[in-house]
Amino acid sequence: MISALKPFEKKSELIIFFSLLGFIIAMPLLNSAGAISSYQLGNWGKYLCYAVVAMSLNMLWGYTGLLCLGQCLFFALGGYAFGMYLMLMIGELGQYQSSLPDFMVFLGYEKLPAHWVPFYSPWFAILMVMVVPGTVAFTFGFLAFRSRIKGVYFSILTQALTYAAALLFFRNDTTFGGNNGFTDFKLIFGADIRSAATGRWLFIASGALLLSVYWFISWLLTTKLGKVQQAIRDSENRVRFSGYSTTHFKLFIFVISAMIAGLAGALYVPQAGIINPGEMWPAKGLDIVVWVAVGGRGTKLGPIIGAVLVNLLRSYTTSAFPESWLLILGGIFVIVVLFMPDGIVGLVNRLREKFKRPTV
């Protein structure tokens, strides 16, 4: 137990970790006691998934200096991979009472496409949740980093990749449900996906993923890889002249961050009840950037704070002022860039230093 806590170099990091653990334990208990509804618990479960994908972007942008505008693509690919399993579990409980997913019956499919068959296994689906985003990230990253594409050019290319993928998934002939995507899930691991107990377990799984990623990032930053990663952010040319192959380091981080985003997407889908190409639309990638910027890039807690606060604000604003959300989001980003370049965490740290009593 003690060795597992070694990555937390500061006492404050231990406090944060156990505070998050306490929150994750308390929420399902409050739901069981009737203090919060299953709907509220499900919303918080989605916020935790958003926090995880924000942490995955922070690994790239905050610690490696790579601004990826396509993190939503990896999030959505993980969601689609697990969504295929969920769609197959509907079976004859669907509207058309067919072994095929409803959208396939509607589009006139006579048999299940071959690439769908392995997804009857939940374990294969979970594996693909990581393999598919990881493979896309490896292929794209290898070509981009080998060509020494970086900075704004890398960001534009990741956004272009996301846009192309979204257009592909919007097509009905790709066997992924077209514009409507996957929805109307019934079962997960044999349990009713809409039951309160299942919702609690999904929330716990989302929390466990968040804590695992938080620990992994803390550990990674203490390793040689983590030190080189931050050195690349500060001066890639200096790292290259020191004899390190920055391509390999960046590619490894890019693939790992994509796999983490895929896992977040897989847990998001059963809690949201739907996955469609809108989740990989380029605007979603910009949302994730805002979450990290608001919380504080290059910090461990910042992406969690940013993802939760922005989405809480969005939930309120879209119901009270539905037409004003994009203006508010843009305003938040401008304020952060001009007055809080290090985000909320950076602002708190600066205030703490300012009001700290000088030692005698």
ABEGO torsion letter per residue (X at the ends): XAAAAAABABAAAAAAAAAAAAAAAAAAAAAAAGABBAAAAAAAAAAAAAAAAAAAAAAAAAAAGBBBAAAAAAAAAAAAAAAAAAAAAAEAABAAGBABBAAAAAAGBABBBAAAAAAABAAAAAAAAAAAAAAAAAAAAAAAAAAGBBEAAAAAAAAAAAAAAAAAAABAAAGAGEAAEBBGBABBGGBBAABAAAAAAAAAAAAAAAAAAAAAAAAAAABAAAAAAAAAAABAAAAAAAGBBAAAAAAAAAAAAAAAAAAAAAAAAAAAGBBBAAAABAAAAAAAAAAAAAAEBGBAAAAAAAAAAAAAAAAAAAAABAAAAAAAAAAAAAAAAAABAAEAAAAAAAAAAAABBBBX
